[in-house]
């Protein structure tokens, strides 16, 4: 016999919107929203592609797996993003001279130009975020984030 549930009764006892993960995702979405509004459509660039470009700007010659490790992005998303960035002439791929089985990646001149166009807005966004905290709170927050990131990497948890 089928029972119907009351659609007004929460499915969980503890509100999901009070969890650490929910708050981190909310913060990420609030941080990323202006990117979508201001840069994504104008430059035909996804947020993952921007994250790849940020990684390449600071780590020229990194491999695809290195981008995954550095950014925390899934290999499929990085692979898709790299293919599109190469197709759009924003990223250059070449063989690693030390290991010809491996490709290394770097921003092309067009990619570097686009990065330099968007980066100031990204830095201004960070300043806006920091503006809500004292210098000491920023230091503590960074330390706690690094601790959580290290913990998640160490556990290799794919829950």
Secondary structure by P-SEA (a helix, b strand, c coil): cccccccccccccccccccaaaaaaaaaaaaaccccccccccccccaaaaaaaaaaaacccccaaaaaaaccccaaaaaaaaaaaaaaccbbbbcccccccbbbbbbcaaaaaaaaacaaaaaaaaaaaaccccaaaaaaaaaaaaaaaaaaaaacccc
